[in-house]
Amino acid sequence: MRTLCHDLSASTPGEEVVLEGWVHRRRPLSRVTFLVVRDRSGLAQVVLPAGTPVPPEETTVRVTGTATANAQAPGGMEVTDATVVALTEEAATPPVELWRPGLDVALPTLLDHAPVMWRHPAQSARWELAAASLRGFRSTLDGLGFTEVATPKVVGTATESGANVFPVDWFGRAAYLAQSPQFYKQQLVGVFERVYEVGPVFRAEPHDTVRHLAEYRSLDVELGFVEDHRDVLAVLRSVLAGMVAAVSAEGAAVARTGARLPVVPEEIPVIHFADALALVGASADEPDLAPEHERALGAWALAEHGSDFVAVEGYPMAKRPFYTHPWPGDERWSNSFDLLFRGLELVTGGQRLHRASDYEHAIRARGEDPAAYDSYLQAFRHGMPPHGGFAIGLERWVARLVEAANVREVTLYPRDLNRLTP
């Protein structure tokens, strides 16, 4: 029976163990040769007689030997009297020495050799934090009575803007890769009341920045019977707390990444968009927050509230999609928000329109015919509750957790303006 490297420390000294994994490092010395084996759980040390031939680093091997106590070995246990059998041909030399503690490489090298570079323990730990975040996201929403859904990723119309979609040929008909599951998750509120989805979204925006991807994982949430966008923000707060809790349980991965985990406050600080502009010294007629404004607001939230998070509510209606609910009493503003995490936009959310007549008015105001949205609007014509939702970009979340300089550093196989491989 196979013993995982992490579990070697629980073995009884003298018992036979079998390790299977990769040759992480070879250290031939004058009297002995040390072999470090890596598997999904961690590292284990194997001691061989000097001169024993060992396959090169990254070769997959099976090691059969005796568990032996050694206080200086990882976990206080090593393998001696061992035989090493290669499970494949000798591995090619990797682009960098993966046994080194740090992975100090240029971004192109990291991305060009992603299938191998993700094997580095510090790099793979970044996605372990992403996977933990997904577990926390799902478990929190499951506990709040949400239903996980799966919506189409090939659609017949653009969700938000026809200029920012990837067209595809769907059996001779025009179709598009979905920008978001927005229309579908709203419709499904009319079925399940509370829904969420984890899936890819596609944005054909020609951004070549450290924060944008053309394909990313979106964590989408929509819930019915809300009073306004503050109810949505309260659910988002619970979700973030659940994600942080799940990440904190991955102590070894947190340590390998050096991630500085945030404390999610009981109530996230909120500032109105107009007040945010004044706070950062921007013109009152600015339609959006620039990156430097976001950084300034993040610094303010940390200094004034001790929070890594701040929500900016009331964005101008002119900058929000047509399905956004206006601010009661002043329709210049919207019942929507952006959540900033450490000075960077992480989440967009808010309350949606829920009356069919309001949608028809909003669509006509855009110069379009509501008939073009008939499949979307049918749910509203048959009764929809006041509702709202939000979406978290998974890769951007992880990038802020580990304070990566570029979101591509934490994306398994990034797709952007220039990259379609590997």
PyMOL commands that set and color helices and strands:
alter all, ss='L'
color gray80, all
select helices_A, chain A and resi 5-10+74-76+107-112+114-117+121-143+162-164+182-192+229-248+251-257+273-279+291-305+317-319+356-365+370-381+394-402+407-410
alter helices_A, ss='H'
color red, helices_A
select strands_A, chain A and resi 16-28+32-39+42-49+60-69+77-86+147-148+154-155+167-170+173-177+194-202+215-224+270-272+309-313+336-341+344-351+387-393
alter strands_A, ss='S'
color yellow, strands_A
deselect
rebuild
show_as cartoon
